[in-house]
Amino acid sequence: MKIGDYVLRTSSLQERLGQPLQAESKAGLIRAVRVFFRDIQDWEWLPRRFDPQRALALPRSINALIGPRPRVIADDVWAKLLWAGLNLEAHDVPCGKGGPTYTVELVRAITLTWLFSGQRSNEIARLRLGCIRWQHDGDPVAGNSTQILARDAVCLLDVPAHKTGTAFTKPVDPLLGQAINVWQALRPSQPKRTDKRTGEQVDLLFSYRARAVSSGYINSSIIPMLCRKAGVPATDARGSITSHRARSTIASQLYNAKEPMTLFELQAWLGHRSPESTQHYAKISPNTLTKAYEDAGYFARNVRTVEVLVDREAVVSGAAAAGEPWQHYDLGHGFCTYTFFEQCPHRMACARCDFYTPKDSTKAQLLEAKDNLQKMAVSIPLTEDEQAAVTDGQTAIDQLLGRLADIPTPSGPTPRQLLPIVEVRRDTDDDRDVPLGRCHTRVHERRQRQEP
């Protein structure tokens, strides 16, 4: 199917006629057919010959295309729209044939509510009179108070019962509360109207000349007005700028802030029943993802930096060309003079080869006492075994030593030939594991036979 197929009216689809259906639309059509056959089987209009849930299940190829995809407005465009809303003037108000339809105070209150509250358009249209409350340290403060406490007061917005839940209260920016207070002070007395969702008789905040402001007023008038004033197009790469896209934009900015709201805090602020719904609005920005990737230290985990002492005297005098060591890699417990140290498999468990100089030796002390030394740092890439030895502790180090036991060192001999293998046996006197050393001089029979 294409957009416009089997549709009676296509006047609102002219720009999209002939385009392929979105995955969500395909899923909705399949779901409608599935429910249709399920119902007529339950009503016994047809005999039950197949299971609609299995026979008409959503194909995996379509289901894979459905997921969280918030249509966030770009930060630069949203900043311009905010500026336009905060600097709204009387000549910016949309006009009809007989002049402005609403006063500038009402338009400014609706505009800031859309820009700051993160609510759906129908929820904005159904806000009640007195929905703004002010508090300071838990104590109520009048909205028109001139006290110093009012400067630091918290502005709370009472949201009526909505699409996914009951009424709740959320904090909003004080600019929104001030704009609504200005409109409430000028709002003429209006008759009560029926709330379309709850059926209650209520005083709607955005009501003028005994008529409630339509929920489509934001899309039809407010957004085009802001786009003209801000000098931005009404569409972007993700489609038209609509009232619902502000909800995704605000949620994503709160989620990516320097001190971000958690997913559960954002869930409560948006009024969702489950975190899964919130994920359809909050999107991690590339900058936040980049910082998290850098903080994870992927490159640093696979590369370690060690100090290397460069003997400039040996280089200048020509002794380095004659075979005299001029690079001394600082291993902490000693120095390694092997030129290709980064390629040596024993660099994490240095064997006592000819290139190794312990720090407690006289040679190492003379090296450190030299004046003509240059300290530098070199990055050494780690193999998987070496990464495990760094991160997993002693067990991984022992396994690495075991694998390197028969690999030749740069000087030729293997670690098994260079290092004695220490055996551990049970002490029968005090039942402890002790190494065979000076206190226990018994030599193992295998060592006597000189077996490996």
Secondary structure as GFF3:
##gff-version 3
##sequence-region A 1 452
A	DSSP	three_ten_helix	11	16	.	.	.	ID=ss1
A	DSSP	alpha_helix	23	42	.	.	.	ID=ss2
A	DSSP	alpha_helix	52	55	.	.	.	ID=ss3
A	DSSP	alpha_helix	60	63	.	.	.	ID=ss4
A	DSSP	alpha_helix	75	86	.	.	.	ID=ss5
A	DSSP	three_ten_helix	90	92	.	.	.	ID=ss6
A	DSSP	beta_strand	95	96	.	.	.	ID=ss7
A	DSSP	beta_strand	99	100	.	.	.	ID=ss8
A	DSSP	alpha_helix	104	116	.	.	.	ID=ss9
A	DSSP	alpha_helix	121	125	.	.	.	ID=ss10
A	DSSP	beta_strand	132	136	.	.	.	ID=ss11
A	DSSP	beta_strand	139	140	.	.	.	ID=ss12
A	DSSP	three_ten_helix	148	152	.	.	.	ID=ss13
A	DSSP	beta_strand	154	159	.	.	.	ID=ss14
A	DSSP	beta_strand	168	172	.	.	.	ID=ss15
A	DSSP	alpha_helix	174	186	.	.	.	ID=ss16
A	DSSP	beta_strand	193	194	.	.	.	ID=ss17
A	DSSP	beta_strand	201	202	.	.	.	ID=ss18
A	DSSP	beta_strand	207	208	.	.	.	ID=ss19
A	DSSP	beta_strand	211	212	.	.	.	ID=ss20
A	DSSP	alpha_helix	217	217	.	.	.	ID=ss21
A	DSSP	pi_helix	218	222	.	.	.	ID=ss22
A	DSSP	alpha_helix	223	230	.	.	.	ID=ss23
A	DSSP	beta_strand	235	236	.	.	.	ID=ss24
A	DSSP	beta_strand	239	240	.	.	.	ID=ss25
A	DSSP	alpha_helix	243	255	.	.	.	ID=ss26
A	DSSP	alpha_helix	263	270	.	.	.	ID=ss27
A	DSSP	alpha_helix	275	278	.	.	.	ID=ss28
A	DSSP	alpha_helix	286	296	.	.	.	ID=ss29
A	DSSP	alpha_helix	298	302	.	.	.	ID=ss30
A	DSSP	beta_strand	303	311	.	.	.	ID=ss31
A	DSSP	alpha_helix	312	317	.	.	.	ID=ss32
A	DSSP	beta_strand	327	330	.	.	.	ID=ss33
A	DSSP	beta_strand	334	336	.	.	.	ID=ss34
A	DSSP	three_ten_helix	341	343	.	.	.	ID=ss35
A	DSSP	beta_strand	356	358	.	.	.	ID=ss36
A	DSSP	alpha_helix	362	368	.	.	.	ID=ss37
A	DSSP	beta_strand	373	381	.	.	.	ID=ss38
A	DSSP	alpha_helix	384	391	.	.	.	ID=ss39
A	DSSP	alpha_helix	394	404	.	.	.	ID=ss40
A	DSSP	alpha_helix	415	418	.	.	.	ID=ss41
A	DSSP	beta_strand	424	427	.	.	.	ID=ss42
A	DSSP	beta_strand	432	435	.	.	.	ID=ss43
A	DSSP	alpha_helix	445	448	.	.	.	ID=ss44
###
